Amino acid sequence: MVGLPDRESGGGARPAASSMENLWIADLDEMARRARSILKRGPLPSMINWATAFSLWPVHLMTSCCGCEIGAAWGPRFDNERYGSLPWVSPRQTNLIIVEGTVTRKMACSLRVTWEQMPYPKFAIAMGVCALDGGLFYNSYNIVRPWQVIPIDVYIPGCPPRPEAVARAIVELQRKIREEGIASNWLAEGRRPDMEGLIPKEDLCGWRGEDVDLSARYS
């Protein structure tokens, strides 16, 4: 075992103490419990919710035709960036996903995978009547409801919704974050209770090696 310098004896080496005597193992469960308690009290939850509400970065994932209105919403005329929202291209640096209309079975897999790549706390907005309950394609065999794929925080009705409605949804999500504390609660608990009823990713993406009738099994 390597010795440590002994200053009292002129810099010579002294035997190191037993490694077991200097070993300290932290109780990770206790540390996690204390961290959660800190996130639930004092000014920290309000700071987290305030900062998150004005740092909503939606990932660019166009699922259907409502994406045209998304382009106008962040254009120079309506300028949704003034609300603290900035579209971005990578899910790793975003915390908001806007489901822009119809979600097909093929697109549902991409939607879930993109959602899981985003860091939490993260949120979702369903845009358009097709994202609410299928719209014109409500009885189609290849349609999946977005709320079966990811948890939805705000719904925008309309076909298509105008850019003002998108701005209203951003403001409503900010209100929900600050008043209901969903950002700080997610950080404290590490999960969202409304994620339990979602369709498993293996069925959405067809990774089980079998053809699953989603409309029959998860109606």
C-alpha atoms as a printed R data frame, in Angstrom:
    type eleno elety resid chain resno       x      y       z
1   ATOM     1    CA   MET     A     1   0.000  0.000   0.000
2   ATOM     2    CA   VAL     A     2   1.380  3.420  -0.901
3   ATOM     3    CA   GLY     A     3   2.481  5.573   2.034
4   ATOM     4    CA   LEU     A     4   1.476  9.209   2.666
5   ATOM     5    CA   PRO     A     5   3.961 12.059   3.359
6   ATOM     6    CA   ASP     A     6   4.577 12.654   7.078
7   ATOM     7    CA   ARG     A     7   5.207 16.367   7.627
8   ATOM     8    CA   GLU     A     8   6.064 16.003  11.342
9   ATOM     9    CA   SER     A     9   8.991 13.686  10.647
10  ATOM    10    CA   GLY     A    10  10.555 15.770   7.922
11  ATOM    11    CA   GLY     A    11   8.592 14.665   4.910
12  ATOM    12    CA   GLY     A    12   9.179 10.937   5.200
13  ATOM    13    CA   ALA     A    13   6.519  8.445   4.262
14  ATOM    14    CA   ARG     A    14   4.146  7.027   6.834
15  ATOM    15    CA   PRO     A    15   2.008  3.950   6.304
16  ATOM    16    CA   ALA     A    16  -1.440  4.654   4.949
17  ATOM    17    CA   ALA     A    17  -4.451  3.777   7.044
18  ATOM    18    CA   SER     A    18  -6.487  0.748   6.198
19  ATOM    19    CA   SER     A    19  -8.647  1.267   3.134
20  ATOM    20    CA   MET     A    20 -11.675 -0.030   5.007
21  ATOM    21    CA   GLU     A    21 -11.247  2.620   7.702
22  ATOM    22    CA   ASN     A    22 -11.372  5.443   5.123
23  ATOM    23    CA   LEU     A    23 -14.173  3.914   3.085
24  ATOM    24    CA   TRP     A    24 -17.482  5.748   3.360
25  ATOM    25    CA   ILE     A    25 -20.489  4.452   1.458
26  ATOM    26    CA   ALA     A    26 -23.325  6.931   1.049
27  ATOM    27    CA   ASP     A    27 -26.895  5.847   1.539
28  ATOM    28    CA   LEU     A    28 -28.196  6.690  -1.932
29  ATOM    29    CA   ASP     A    29 -31.804  6.122  -0.924
30  ATOM    30    CA   GLU     A    30 -31.453  8.576   1.940
31  ATOM    31    CA   MET     A    31 -29.761 11.135  -0.313
32  ATOM    32    CA   ALA     A    32 -32.548 10.794  -2.872
33  ATOM    33    CA   ARG     A    33 -35.162 11.203  -0.143
34  ATOM    34    CA   ARG     A    34 -33.516 14.394   1.113
35  ATOM    35    CA   ALA     A    35 -33.171 15.760  -2.416
36  ATOM    36    CA   ARG     A    36 -36.880 15.157  -3.029
37  ATOM    37    CA   SER     A    37 -37.794 16.887   0.211
38  ATOM    38    CA   ILE     A    38 -35.730 19.936  -0.790
39  ATOM    39    CA   LEU     A    39 -37.507 20.076  -4.149
40  ATOM    40    CA   LYS     A    40 -40.896 20.102  -2.413
41  ATOM    41    CA   ARG     A    41 -40.399 23.002   0.004
42  ATOM    42    CA   GLY     A    42 -39.019 26.495   0.223
43  ATOM    43    CA   PRO     A    43 -38.446 28.806  -2.749
44  ATOM    44    CA   LEU     A    44 -36.813 26.154  -4.962
45  ATOM    45    CA   PRO     A    45 -40.049 24.678  -6.432
46  ATOM    46    CA   SER     A    46 -41.281 28.139  -7.435
47  ATOM    47    CA   MET     A    47 -37.929 28.934  -9.051
48  ATOM    48    CA   ILE     A    48 -37.942 25.652 -10.998
49  ATOM    49    CA   ASN     A    49 -41.498 26.164 -12.229
50  ATOM    50    CA   TRP     A    50 -40.867 29.808 -13.147
51  ATOM    51    CA   ALA     A    51 -37.682 28.996 -15.079
52  ATOM    52    CA   THR     A    52 -39.266 26.033 -16.852
53  ATOM    53    CA   ALA     A    53 -42.409 27.953 -17.812
54  ATOM    54    CA   PHE     A    54 -40.398 30.564 -19.681
55  ATOM    55    CA   SER     A    55 -37.973 28.071 -21.256
56  ATOM    56    CA   LEU     A    56 -40.308 25.936 -23.352
57  ATOM    57    CA   TRP     A    57 -38.398 24.647 -26.366
58  ATOM    58    CA   PRO     A    58 -40.575 22.550 -28.699
59  ATOM    59    CA   VAL     A    59 -38.852 19.901 -30.780
60  ATOM    60    CA   HIS     A    60 -39.437 20.070 -34.527
61  ATOM    61    CA   LEU     A    61 -41.525 16.955 -35.217
62  ATOM    62    CA   MET     A    62 -44.245 17.461 -37.811
63  ATOM    63    CA   THR     A    63 -46.838 14.697 -37.657
64  ATOM    64    CA   SER     A    64 -49.431 16.176 -40.026
65  ATOM    65    CA   CYS     A    65 -50.736 19.282 -41.812
66  ATOM    66    CA   CYS     A    66 -51.004 21.466 -38.685
67  ATOM    67    CA   GLY     A    67 -47.267 21.998 -39.022
68  ATOM    68    CA   CYS     A    68 -48.020 24.860 -41.441
69  ATOM    69    CA   GLU     A    69 -49.667 26.773 -38.613
70  ATOM    70    CA   ILE     A    70 -46.708 26.020 -36.360
71  ATOM    71    CA   GLY     A    71 -44.430 27.722 -38.880
72  ATOM    72    CA   ALA     A    72 -46.646 30.799 -38.854
73  ATOM    73    CA   ALA     A    73 -46.884 30.828 -35.045
74  ATOM    74    CA   TRP     A    74 -43.131 31.294 -34.661
75  ATOM    75    CA   GLY     A    75 -42.826 33.531 -37.705
76  ATOM    76    CA   PRO     A    76 -42.240 37.290 -37.531
77  ATOM    77    CA   ARG     A    77 -45.954 38.183 -37.536
78  ATOM    78    CA   PHE     A    78 -47.021 36.231 -34.439
79  ATOM    79    CA   ASP     A    79 -43.568 35.682 -32.862
80  ATOM    80    CA   ASN     A    80 -44.231 33.051 -30.192
81  ATOM    81    CA   GLU     A    81 -40.619 33.390 -29.152
82  ATOM    82    CA   ARG     A    82 -41.631 36.435 -27.102
83  ATOM    83    CA   TYR     A    83 -43.278 33.989 -24.659
84  ATOM    84    CA   GLY     A    84 -39.954 32.286 -23.975
85  ATOM    85    CA   SER     A    85 -40.573 29.471 -26.451
86  ATOM    86    CA   LEU     A    86 -38.038 28.561 -29.130
87  ATOM    87    CA   PRO     A    87 -38.369 25.634 -31.572
88  ATOM    88    CA   TRP     A    88 -35.316 23.426 -31.786
89  ATOM    89    CA   VAL     A    89 -34.189 20.490 -33.903
90  ATOM    90    CA   SER     A    90 -32.757 18.026 -31.380
91  ATOM    91    CA   PRO     A    91 -34.897 16.262 -28.748
92  ATOM    92    CA   ARG     A    92 -31.929 16.213 -26.367
93  ATOM    93    CA   GLN     A    93 -32.170 19.997 -25.890
94  ATOM    94    CA   THR     A    94 -35.980 20.377 -25.829
95  ATOM    95    CA   ASN     A    95 -38.705 19.969 -23.222
96  ATOM    96    CA   LEU     A    96 -41.909 20.406 -25.250
97  ATOM    97    CA   ILE     A    97 -43.411 18.416 -28.082
98  ATOM    98    CA   ILE     A    98 -46.370 19.627 -30.125
99  ATOM    99    CA   VAL     A    99 -48.395 16.894 -31.792
100 ATOM   100    CA   GLU     A   100 -49.343 18.662 -35.005
101 ATOM   101    CA   GLY     A   101 -52.467 16.803 -36.081
102 ATOM   102    CA   THR     A   102 -53.007 13.177 -37.071
103 ATOM   103    CA   VAL     A   103 -50.757 10.461 -35.645
104 ATOM   104    CA   THR     A   104 -50.555  7.310 -37.746
105 ATOM   105    CA   ARG     A   105 -49.306  3.984 -36.418
106 ATOM   106    CA   LYS     A   106 -45.990  4.476 -38.188
107 ATOM   107    CA   MET     A   107 -45.589  7.997 -36.793
108 ATOM   108    CA   ALA     A   108 -46.608  6.904 -33.280
109 ATOM   109    CA   CYS     A   109 -43.345  5.009 -32.888
110 ATOM   110    CA   SER     A   110 -41.309  8.083 -33.872
111 ATOM   111    CA   LEU     A   111 -43.381 10.206 -31.498
112 ATOM   112    CA   ARG     A   112 -42.714  7.921 -28.523
113 ATOM   113    CA   VAL     A   113 -39.012  7.520 -29.281
114 ATOM   114    CA   THR     A   114 -38.607 11.296 -29.636
115 ATOM   115    CA   TRP     A   115 -40.499 11.845 -26.375
116 ATOM   116    CA   GLU     A   116 -38.267  9.414 -24.490
117 ATOM   117    CA   GLN     A   117 -35.122 11.140 -25.769
118 ATOM   118    CA   MET     A   118 -36.207 14.482 -24.288
119 ATOM   119    CA   PRO     A   119 -34.962 15.354 -20.789
120 ATOM   120    CA   TYR     A   120 -37.567 15.802 -18.114
121 ATOM   121    CA   PRO     A   121 -39.507 17.742 -16.986
122 ATOM   122    CA   LYS     A   122 -41.103 17.675 -20.430
123 ATOM   123    CA   PHE     A   123 -44.554 18.508 -21.722
124 ATOM   124    CA   ALA     A   124 -46.828 17.908 -24.693
125 ATOM   125    CA   ILE     A   125 -49.471 19.884 -26.588
126 ATOM   126    CA   ALA     A   126 -51.988 18.167 -28.888
127 ATOM   127    CA   MET     A   127 -52.830 20.476 -31.767
128 ATOM   128    CA   GLY     A   128 -55.922 20.164 -33.949
129 ATOM   129    CA   VAL     A   129 -59.055 18.062 -33.856
130 ATOM   130    CA   CYS     A   130 -57.161 15.102 -35.346
131 ATOM   131    CA   ALA     A   131 -54.846 15.103 -32.327
132 ATOM   132    CA   LEU     A   132 -57.807 15.276 -29.969
133 ATOM   133    CA   ASP     A   133 -59.697 12.200 -31.155
134 ATOM   134    CA   GLY     A   134 -58.866 11.406 -34.756
135 ATOM   135    CA   GLY     A   135 -60.815 14.155 -36.518
136 ATOM   136    CA   LEU     A   136 -61.780 13.199 -40.064
137 ATOM   137    CA   PHE     A   137 -59.959  9.910 -39.643
138 ATOM   138    CA   TYR     A   138 -61.541  8.914 -36.330
139 ATOM   139    CA   ASN     A   139 -62.556  5.458 -37.646
140 ATOM   140    CA   SER     A   140 -59.437  4.728 -39.710
141 ATOM   141    CA   TYR     A   141 -57.472  1.546 -39.078
142 ATOM   142    CA   ASN     A   142 -54.080  3.291 -39.048
143 ATOM   143    CA   ILE     A   143 -54.775  6.108 -36.548
144 ATOM   144    CA   VAL     A   144 -53.508  6.246 -32.970
145 ATOM   145    CA   ARG     A   145 -54.710  8.848 -30.454
146 ATOM   146    CA   PRO     A   146 -51.790 10.958 -29.199
147 ATOM   147    CA   TRP     A   147 -52.882 10.598 -25.567
148 ATOM   148    CA   GLN     A   148 -52.319  6.848 -25.982
149 ATOM   149    CA   VAL     A   149 -48.708  7.480 -27.024
150 ATOM   150    CA   ILE     A   150 -47.506 10.284 -24.704
151 ATOM   151    CA   PRO     A   151 -49.147 12.229 -21.841
152 ATOM   152    CA   ILE     A   152 -50.825 15.410 -23.120
153 ATOM   153    CA   ASP     A   153 -50.900 18.606 -21.035
154 ATOM   154    CA   VAL     A   154 -52.849 21.033 -23.270
155 ATOM   155    CA   TYR     A   155 -55.273 20.436 -26.153
156 ATOM   156    CA   ILE     A   156 -55.871 22.901 -29.002
157 ATOM   157    CA   PRO     A   157 -59.181 22.410 -30.865
158 ATOM   158    CA   GLY     A   158 -59.702 23.502 -34.460
159 ATOM   159    CA   CYS     A   159 -59.020 22.339 -38.007
160 ATOM   160    CA   PRO     A   160 -56.538 23.828 -38.347
161 ATOM   161    CA   PRO     A   161 -55.994 25.952 -35.202
162 ATOM   162    CA   ARG     A   162 -54.777 29.458 -35.928
163 ATOM   163    CA   PRO     A   163 -51.367 30.668 -34.724
164 ATOM   164    CA   GLU     A   164 -53.122 32.687 -32.001
165 ATOM   165    CA   ALA     A   165 -54.476 29.410 -30.613
166 ATOM   166    CA   VAL     A   166 -50.942 28.013 -30.464
167 ATOM   167    CA   ALA     A   167 -49.834 31.099 -28.538
168 ATOM   168    CA   ARG     A   168 -52.774 30.648 -26.182
169 ATOM   169    CA   ALA     A   169 -51.741 27.028 -25.589
170 ATOM   170    CA   ILE     A   170 -48.198 28.127 -24.710
171 ATOM   171    CA   VAL     A   171 -49.576 30.636 -22.196
172 ATOM   172    CA   GLU     A   172 -51.941 28.010 -20.763
173 ATOM   173    CA   LEU     A   173 -49.088 25.537 -20.344
174 ATOM   174    CA   GLN     A   174 -47.037 28.204 -18.588
175 ATOM   175    CA   ARG     A   175 -49.943 28.840 -16.210
176 ATOM   176    CA   LYS     A   176 -50.296 25.126 -15.543
177 ATOM   177    CA   ILE     A   177 -46.598 24.746 -14.792
178 ATOM   178    CA   ARG     A   178 -46.496 27.699 -12.379
179 ATOM   179    CA   GLU     A   179 -49.818 27.132 -10.596
180 ATOM   180    CA   GLU     A   180 -49.895 23.330 -10.438
181 ATOM   181    CA   GLY     A   181 -46.136 22.858 -10.063
182 ATOM   182    CA   ILE     A   182 -45.917 19.990 -12.533
183 ATOM   183    CA   ALA     A   183 -42.254 20.694 -13.346
184 ATOM   184    CA   SER     A   184 -40.983 20.635  -9.759
185 ATOM   185    CA   ASN     A   185 -43.249 17.709  -8.869
186 ATOM   186    CA   TRP     A   186 -41.837 15.675 -11.731
187 ATOM   187    CA   LEU     A   187 -38.278 16.409 -10.621
188 ATOM   188    CA   ALA     A   188 -39.148 15.489  -7.047
189 ATOM   189    CA   GLU     A   189 -41.041 12.288  -7.830
190 ATOM   190    CA   GLY     A   190 -39.087 11.237 -10.912
191 ATOM   191    CA   ARG     A   191 -42.209 10.157 -12.788
192 ATOM   192    CA   ARG     A   192 -45.599 11.249 -14.094
193 ATOM   193    CA   PRO     A   193 -48.676  9.332 -12.931
194 ATOM   194    CA   ASP     A   194 -50.448  9.813 -16.271
195 ATOM   195    CA   MET     A   195 -47.798  7.759 -18.122
196 ATOM   196    CA   GLU     A   196 -49.079  4.463 -16.754
197 ATOM   197    CA   GLY     A   197 -51.944  4.027 -19.252
198 ATOM   198    CA   LEU     A   198 -49.902  4.519 -22.426
199 ATOM   199    CA   ILE     A   199 -49.513  1.900 -25.137
200 ATOM   200    CA   PRO     A   200 -46.233  0.005 -24.638
201 ATOM   201    CA   LYS     A   201 -43.476  1.045 -27.009
202 ATOM   202    CA   GLU     A   202 -42.971 -2.549 -28.140
203 ATOM   203    CA   ASP     A   203 -46.537 -2.606 -29.504
204 ATOM   204    CA   LEU     A   204 -46.307  0.859 -31.053
205 ATOM   205    CA   CYS     A   205 -43.113  0.074 -32.922
206 ATOM   206    CA   GLY     A   206 -43.899 -3.574 -33.688
207 ATOM   207    CA   TRP     A   207 -40.853 -4.843 -31.807
208 ATOM   208    CA   ARG     A   208 -42.606 -7.937 -30.465
209 ATOM   209    CA   GLY     A   209 -42.428 -9.582 -33.866
210 ATOM   210    CA   GLU     A   210 -46.188 -9.806 -34.220
211 ATOM   211    CA   ASP     A   211 -48.898 -7.712 -35.816
212 ATOM   212    CA   VAL     A   212 -50.804 -6.086 -32.936
213 ATOM   213    CA   ASP     A   213 -54.258 -4.607 -33.533
214 ATOM   214    CA   LEU     A   214 -53.860 -1.435 -31.452
215 ATOM   215    CA   SER     A   215 -57.466 -0.281 -31.932
216 ATOM   216    CA   ALA     A   216 -58.807 -3.585 -30.598
217 ATOM   217    CA   ARG     A   217 -56.338 -4.089 -27.760
218 ATOM   218    CA   TYR     A   218 -56.089 -0.477 -26.555
219 ATOM   219    CA   SER     A   219 -59.485  1.011 -27.407
